[in-house]
C-alpha cells in the first residue's frame, strides 16, 4: 500500500475512534513524534507498529491496510 494512503487511513481511523495522537501513541508504545510522522506519510511504519496501531484502534490489520 502506498505510504500516503496508509497514513491517511491511520489518521481517519484514529479520529473515527475518538483518539488523540497522544492517546494512540501512548497505547502503541511509540512517541507522539513518530506517530505524527507516520500520519503525515514522512515515516514508514513496520509491520509490528501497524499491528499495534490496529489493535489499539480495535480493528484488524487488514482493515487498516486494505483500502
Buried (B, 14 or more C-beta within 10 A) or exposed (E): EEBEEBBBBBBEBBEEEEBEBEBBBBBBEBEBEBBBBBBEBEBEBEEEBBBBBBBBBEBEBEEBBEE
